[in-house]
Amino acid sequence: MLSIIHSAALLGIDAYAVNVEVDLSSGLPAFDIVGLPDSAVKESRERVRTAIKNTGLSFPTKRITVNLAPADTKKEGASFDLPIAAGILTAMGTLPAEALDGYLLAGELSLDGSLRPVNGILPMVYGALQDGITKCFVPYENAEEAALVEGMEVYPLHSLRQLVAILQNQETLQPYHVDLDNLFADDKEWESLDFSHVKGQENAKRAMELAAAGGHNILLIGPPGSGKTMLAKRFPTILPDLTFAESIEITKIYSVAGLLQNKNALIHHRPFRSPHHTISASALTGGGRIPKPGEISLAHNGVLFLDELPEFQRSALEVMRQPMEDGKVTIARVSGTLTFPSDFMLVAAMNPCPCGYLGSGDKCHCTVNEIAKYQSKISGPLLDRIDLMVEMPAVGYEDLQSTASGESSAEIKKRVVKAHQIQLQRYKKEGIFFNAQLNAAQVEKYCVLGEAEQKLLKAAFSSMDLSARAYHKILKVARTAADLDGSEEITVRHLAEVLQYRSLDRKYMI
């Protein structure tokens, strides 16, 4: 007898339908799985066989052939355990023949018949809904994640025995519902991180506000203890809240990567990723025999913080250039090509020299050659993609002793959100969301300067020996400064403010 069970397999952060076809035929007992299964799928034979027996059901002494269709794509992971077991039980008549029509099944079986959670349930359920499947059986630990998909009836299972009991009408099970309002409710995760805790560094705080409002990448340069890391960690607290669509997209990435926690089925804060400087290029961009999202994809719609930027392997930094430009990263393997989203904001920090105390009196003993070698570790093309470069001096004693409370993250965020709304309205027909995404033609259209402003920029272009790319970056950041002021026009004041964040073009390595 032949049975067909609906399941799904992952392809990047998306999923495609897989029909688990199970045939029982006469002959010597055998159990074969075809359809390009990997080792984990092949091992399903023993997990399924033992789980069915330990559930108290008989295992057929027939020739069992399982085909995972389409047969020309590689199948990976243990999520096919449950549909294979259900297919065998249906084919042998233990389960009603039509009972699982219109259902998606996915889950890993333990030897005792209980179900374990699997990665990638969210994209699987999304894909199934697009194919017209509106019901699913998933492990209980994956239920909240699956229930995020509107229009899908999610039935959480603890074991194979429970599935059998439900389909034999011995037990009833209600669909799982998730309270989205509760998932998006404020928690205490960010309470300890607030801009008001940062002493001094008003110039750097303003630069961070500009970066947040316009989606600009930023580089912080200063000696140890100047607050670079402190500011970077607080950067997400001033960014606009995630939309539901953005949350779902990020959650899909984390689901595929196996980084979702059961208590947090929905990622509702902008990601903040801070990899160590020893990270490899493949770990940063994604890769492996079975490609998984790297740090730049895990930072999608959020922040990637690279502390001690010159200490990163040059090869790792260089592979980021194209993803930063395109907002996605493509990984090619023999088995195929996968694309992961990587639209993140880069916040980088570095010391001005190897010892970190360049410009701090007699503390620095680095030679000119040592400083040049240290700064040259960062290539020009990478710096090309950084809009704001901020020099942060050491924090003074008076600032540290001050009891005055600085501006809170909530106050800064209000201005950032207002500026973001202005940009969303302005670019609603352009297909972009932030000033940082403007191309050359759009810069000419939306960053028009008056006579006085043109005169100032011309003088700066000559005196600071700016490049064409620096010219466009200045205009984009100036547009953001004007948006924060609620101004339709870019004024001399906006340009003058922004130019100070390009003064490092000559001082440092650009």
Steps between C-alpha positions, in 0.01 A plus 500: 500500500618853423463805725606863447577738788571872455820641647760763411874554465710813543674694226680794658240676716216378281340159470361286222238225508611140536261208455597202713384202293491168686439166327460161668549199278554128530849357513788474741477757782690815407484873574638732232489881480561661160480854369851629578490460881800604708638293789253642754206408277635150436532446874127564525451133419619389842335786689165440330517122538581516871255786572209310343582185700541691828169674436336158528426460130612227267763569237425349157712203390487612138716677251470871585600760242494869594541760227558866583365689201629697316785251477753735338563723804704413808296430818662575835423470868274293723172681432379218273477249788137582583366502140685174421353331809152635419537381140590147609208483746264631232626255239452203735147615593564598861401858416205596277608541138371857456555622856812704423389662175561875520743471793870586518706270724851565631686382808784286633416176680671374812535126545214498750267664249511851648555798271795736498496853352663568162653805336323700234137437596399859425611501133359148460157609619512815286585295195224249572240776532602639162445150355147491637563291813321655798564249782814357653625260766827616659695426820362685801819705539455634144130588543540865593734559209263331254198687638655830387374420151152644461258260335671180618338267753783371718459177696787441744604142573697349784535154345419267212254322728304825536478540121363147466245560776379822335463348153322196645255736676616386844619849593413856399745785461430871463707723272778693667457878516766760572442844650693734271433801722667320787798404285555863405451625854788691648738296711794585719765391250615853417442674833865479597610652168418868466676797348454692825763275658771624261704783652614774263560419130218726384647519152505121467144474632384743234679297233325186623166682475578598141599142418181359652274753326646451153615137508866605472803288584727653763860462618605603853868580549642563845730381777412213736234600752354783293159327484500355147362159600263657750343717230485216248312269737241772558454575134202261450307684773461807277405317181137489380299201623476197277191457287327162510628420151858579608460286812380205294790535257756505781328213680521287184877555491543407867269200457710362214817565700357315802536804727139548603421456866171335585402789722565749220339361187488846343805726476352834604817703559743608231791254503835607638786274395852551628734227369854462633778628277629143447188410300558342159363629172255207468369549855448869428319462169357150543608167363583143588427176316135574562502883481363677804451874557812682614534797733412755233169319436430458871538879522239553226275799578725568796858586596832330432763627744864438413718598794873539445440520124866479387542173693253316276644286223520708186340219300202499737450875467532500123223242447258741669534762230252358251237396761515852647429638154229253395332424833537127438773237488518215250678177591592259222559131567518192282147407606361841403492873572326652801421864572460644850389858578762727657356851522671618817650817645871481567639650818877462522751609761875526499796656675691772314826301531625160626531618862182705473631828641593696188453870574486445878819677600800281578300177542548392138839362398393353165721581203367658182546171315317304769208743489486490121513119495224479762269740320564342160343174618166651399459534126373808325207316333371394842538850643318612187186352649527687832313831510600642837843491663512636852808577704433444870739654753564355843224576751597777742484485879232767514273297271544187709421685822199681359166403655302655218296244312560490128231472234325164514471251217122553495542873434750443220284225353203737466702725267637200310152355443368838384784534250445143382133571436598799286727276292238229462256757366757661269623173349173305486523487119877438488511157666743616771457582868802698619715784373801268504339298217491792256680444170679773305191602300284510813760710681471762225121490531457511876818673624476833319724776636454874495767745389653546846504126562664431165769757579576335836514150355722616214745651746498186712544277195816686407652557844429148630591332170174304503417224254182467298376229735562726802306774321190279470532376857510856631182584311319190627593562862412868460159392375463299821604797714234710326239228559582494871434875503181455301645720226412461134825670400859407575652809660855621561465392863417142398793484260742649752397244760544209261838617369651453844435129462718493186793685654667164559532444126842660505602422857449127475528233240256607231 
